[in-house]
Amino acid sequence: MSETELKASDYTGASIEHLEWNEAIRKRPGMYIGNTGDGSFPDDGIYILVKEVLDNAVDEYAAGFGKVVDIVVEDTTVRIRDYGRGIPPEKLVQAASEMHTGGKFNTKNYKVSVGLNGVGLKAVNATSDFFHVESFQNGKSTWAEFSAGNLTGQGVTETKQKNGTLVVFHADNAVFPGYQYNLDFIVAMVKNYSYLHAGLTLRLNGTEYISRNGLLDLVKDNLSEEPLYEPIHLIGEGIE
């Protein structure tokens, strides 16, 4: 047996590595946010980052808190603000940086929700070179900032802002080389959220998207020709 073969077969405890949560996500981002394309396709990971944050904001609306979500995409920086309950301040850092930490593992806080495993926000944090999360609750602002998932600052201040949560992030070019957002893809995403959550107002770069009739509006807005009869629209508890 050659020396090379001996070394390759020398599998010991020293061969076992441990990665911190953010290192693991950055090393294998495809496991968490899909591909790391440059934004040329709607399923590129940078749009999954937007979706992960939006899911949390929309879940607040679905739970009966807040009727508006503000979204600003400026160059490669994304800002999403909801007016729900706000992340509990004492758990803000954990909610953004400790895997499998969240309020959706049972139906006590959210009867229906999209994010279920306490991973989404952490994936956004770990793959961003700047990540700011801020909770507004009862006249106080609790905030934390990270870079590549590493905490860089935190604090608490007085505020007159309405309750809710603000997330600002800039996806890391080291993870998504040369990326740019295609606003048309984000508009399509926002429209779909509005169809699925009738009555919710989503403001994207100042333009409002709101559906009054849910999936009925989706059908009508996407008809390519005049229908023979009006679509049949049925709504029940938890189903449309």
Disulfide bonds with the S-S distance in Angstrom:
none
